[in-house]
């Protein structure tokens, strides 16, 4: 497991938030190992990429609309 975290730390420029997410998930799911948590995060990320590619193909402006929605929710419009 430590080699996975070291790999994440090496490849992610600002990795503190990744390690914080792993720690938070460890507290929320005490029966899951850290390795299982990392696998779950990777699977969720891969699934998100598939959904993004589907949206890119069928809804070309979705990213622009999504960013506008986020800005609106944060009061930045």
Order of alpha helices (4+ residues) and beta strands (2+ residues): alpha-alpha-alpha-alpha
